[in-house]
Amino acid sequence: MIGQNKERWRELCEQVAVEQDPKKLVELTTEIYRLLEEKRRRLQRRGLLDATSPEGIKLQTDPLLART
């Protein structure tokens, strides 16, 4: 299911790029937001997303590089 969502939000973005109907645009963007929000929560639960940083990305530091 997760892989399907990854591809689904990309498909929806392609549809948004050509959609002319304002109501349909709202529906599509709402669904994109929902899918990306699910992804954000999933990454937070896995510890891969830092809610306190503005970028939201937790960088993994390499201990070998920290010594140089």
LUMNUPA-71983 format. One record per residue: residue number from 1; residue in one letter; x, y, z of N, C-alpha, C in turn. Coordinates in Angstrom, 3 decimals. Example, Ala and Ser with C-alpha at 12.3 -4.5 7.8 and 13.67 -1.06 7.14 Angstrom:
(1; A; (13.190; -5.690; 7.800); (12.300; -4.500; 7.800); (13.200; -3.300; 7.800))
(2; S; (12.850; -2.250; 7.080); (13.670; -1.060; 7.140); (12.900; 0.030; 7.870))
This chain:
(1; M; (0.819; -1.215; 0.000); (0.000; 0.000; 0.000); (0.853; 1.266; 0.000))
(2; I; (1.946; 1.248; 0.749); (2.782; 2.441; 0.820); (3.349; 2.776; -0.552))
(3; G; (3.860; 1.778; -1.271); (4.378; 2.003; -2.615); (3.309; 2.536; -3.553))
(4; Q; (2.087; 2.053; -3.382); (0.978; 2.525; -4.210); (0.703; 3.994; -3.934))
(5; N; (0.770; 4.409; -2.670); (0.551; 5.813; -2.326); (1.634; 6.696; -2.925))
(6; K; (2.872; 6.202; -2.936); (3.975; 6.967; -3.509); (3.682; 7.286; -4.966))
(7; E; (3.296; 6.291; -5.692); (2.984; 6.512; -7.100); (1.685; 7.301; -7.260))
(8; R; (0.746; 7.103; -6.378); (-0.557; 7.768; -6.482); (-0.419; 9.281; -6.389))
(9; W; (0.371; 9.790; -5.439); (0.465; 11.247; -5.312); (1.148; 11.845; -6.530))
(10; R; (2.068; 11.114; -7.138); (2.713; 11.609; -8.359); (1.724; 11.656; -9.523))
(11; E; (0.900; 10.631; -9.625); (-0.134; 10.610; -10.665); (-1.094; 11.782; -10.483))
(12; L; (-1.468; 12.043; -9.242); (-2.380; 13.154; -8.960); (-1.743; 14.487; -9.330))
(13; C; (-0.445; 14.635; -9.086); (0.241; 15.878; -9.464); (0.207; 16.084; -10.974))
(14; E; (0.368; 15.003; -11.715); (0.289; 15.104; -13.172); (-1.109; 15.542; -13.610))
(15; Q; (-2.129; 15.019; -12.931); (-3.502; 15.403; -13.260); (-3.750; 16.872; -12.944))
(16; V; (-3.216; 17.341; -11.816); (-3.392; 18.747; -11.418); (-2.793; 19.671; -12.472))
(17; A; (-1.683; 19.257; -13.050); (-0.990; 20.099; -14.033); (-1.835; 20.399; -15.262))
(18; V; (-2.803; 19.528; -15.565); (-3.603; 19.733; -16.778); (-5.092; 19.961; -16.499))
(19; E; (-5.502; 19.814; -15.260); (-6.925; 19.930; -14.912); (-7.411; 21.376; -15.053))
(20; Q; (-8.585; 21.546; -15.623); (-9.168; 22.866; -15.818); (-10.335; 23.145; -14.874))
(21; D; (-10.983; 22.126; -14.392); (-12.162; 22.275; -13.539); (-11.732; 22.625; -12.106))
(22; P; (-12.125; 23.809; -11.599); (-11.719; 24.227; -10.251); (-12.131; 23.237; -9.154))
(23; K; (-13.319; 22.660; -9.266); (-13.760; 21.703; -8.249); (-12.880; 20.464; -8.251))
(24; K; (-12.540; 19.993; -9.435); (-11.685; 18.816; -9.564); (-10.284; 19.126; -9.040))
(25; L; (-9.790; 20.348; -9.291); (-8.485; 20.753; -8.771); (-8.452; 20.696; -7.248))
(26; V; (-9.527; 21.166; -6.629); (-9.606; 21.117; -5.165); (-9.593; 19.671; -4.683))
(27; E; (-10.356; 18.807; -5.339); (-10.388; 17.389; -4.959); (-9.005; 16.750; -5.089))
(28; L; (-8.341; 17.026; -6.200); (-7.030; 16.435; -6.442); (-5.995; 16.924; -5.428))
(29; T; (-5.973; 18.231; -5.190); (-4.990; 18.764; -4.254); (-5.271; 18.312; -2.824))
(30; T; (-6.533; 18.149; -2.478); (-6.883; 17.633; -1.156); (-6.368; 16.207; -0.987))
(31; E; (-6.505; 15.404; -2.018); (-6.019; 14.024; -1.958); (-4.494; 13.980; -1.899))
(32; I; (-3.827; 14.844; -2.657); (-2.365; 14.916; -2.596); (-1.932; 15.284; -1.181))
(33; Y; (-2.578; 16.278; -0.603); (-2.244; 16.702; 0.758); (-2.420; 15.544; 1.739))
(34; R; (-3.517; 14.814; 1.601); (-3.786; 13.698; 2.504); (-2.696; 12.632; 2.402))
(35; L; (-2.321; 12.284; 1.185); (-1.288; 11.275; 0.984); (0.066; 11.729; 1.531))
(36; L; (0.419; 12.987; 1.293); (1.693; 13.491; 1.794); (1.687; 13.630; 3.316))
(37; E; (0.549; 13.967; 3.877); (0.432; 14.040; 5.335); (0.610; 12.650; 5.952))
(38; E; (0.043; 11.636; 5.322); (0.242; 10.252; 5.779); (1.732; 9.910; 5.766))
(39; K; (2.404; 10.299; 4.703); (3.834; 10.028; 4.583); (4.603; 10.749; 5.681))
(40; R; (4.259; 12.005; 5.941); (4.935; 12.778; 6.987); (4.794; 12.088; 8.336))
(41; R; (3.566; 11.657; 8.666); (3.338; 10.982; 9.949); (4.104; 9.666; 10.029))
(42; R; (4.143; 8.935; 8.931); (4.858; 7.659; 8.891); (6.356; 7.888; 9.128))
(43; L; (6.928; 8.902; 8.490); (8.342; 9.203; 8.678); (8.635; 9.668; 10.100))
(44; Q; (7.732; 10.436; 10.678); (7.907; 10.866; 12.071); (7.918; 9.665; 13.008))
(45; R; (6.989; 8.732; 12.802); (6.937; 7.546; 13.657); (8.220; 6.725; 13.558))
(46; R; (8.812; 6.688; 12.377); (10.038; 5.927; 12.168); (11.274; 6.693; 12.613))
(47; G; (11.097; 7.917; 13.053); (12.223; 8.711; 13.511); (13.043; 9.318; 12.393))
(48; L; (12.501; 9.361; 11.192); (13.217; 9.908; 10.045); (12.854; 11.361; 9.769))
(49; L; (11.922; 11.869; 10.523); (11.475; 13.245; 10.333); (11.494; 13.935; 11.678))
(50; D; (12.154; 15.054; 11.755); (12.268; 15.810; 12.992); (11.251; 16.942; 12.966))
(51; A; (10.257; 16.847; 13.813); (9.173; 17.837; 13.829); (9.653; 19.204; 14.290))
(52; T; (10.818; 19.276; 14.943); (11.271; 20.561; 15.474); (12.103; 21.359; 14.477))
(53; S; (12.623; 20.717; 13.426); (13.438; 21.469; 12.475); (12.535; 22.065; 11.392))
(54; P; (12.882; 23.256; 10.901); (12.043; 23.891; 9.877); (11.919; 23.048; 8.615))
(55; E; (12.977; 22.353; 8.258); (12.933; 21.519; 7.064); (12.233; 20.208; 7.337))
(56; G; (12.162; 19.816; 8.602); (11.510; 18.574; 8.964); (12.346; 17.338; 8.707))
(57; I; (13.602; 17.528; 8.319); (14.437; 16.384; 7.988); (15.462; 16.174; 9.090))
(58; K; (15.535; 14.955; 9.541); (16.547; 14.613; 10.527); (17.737; 14.047; 9.769))
(59; L; (18.873; 14.733; 9.873); (20.064; 14.284; 9.175); (20.795; 13.244; 10.007))
(60; Q; (21.174; 12.181; 9.365); (21.970; 11.154; 10.016); (23.435; 11.552; 9.868))
(61; T; (24.120; 11.714; 10.987); (25.522; 12.101; 10.912); (26.397; 10.864; 10.946))
(62; D; (27.444; 10.903; 10.185); (28.403; 9.813; 10.129); (29.454; 10.066; 11.206))
(63; P; (29.602; 9.166; 12.181); (30.560; 9.385; 13.267); (31.978; 9.562; 12.764))
(64; L; (32.340; 8.924; 11.647); (33.691; 9.089; 11.118); (33.921; 10.500; 10.592))
(65; L; (32.918; 11.074; 9.989); (33.048; 12.437; 9.474); (33.068; 13.467; 10.601))
(66; A; (32.418; 13.187; 11.698); (32.357; 14.118; 12.823); (33.736; 14.319; 13.437))
(67; R; (34.641; 13.361; 13.305); (35.972; 13.461; 13.905); (36.940; 14.276; 13.064))
(68; T; (36.599; 14.556; 11.840); (37.544; 15.281; 10.978); (37.401; 16.761; 11.106))
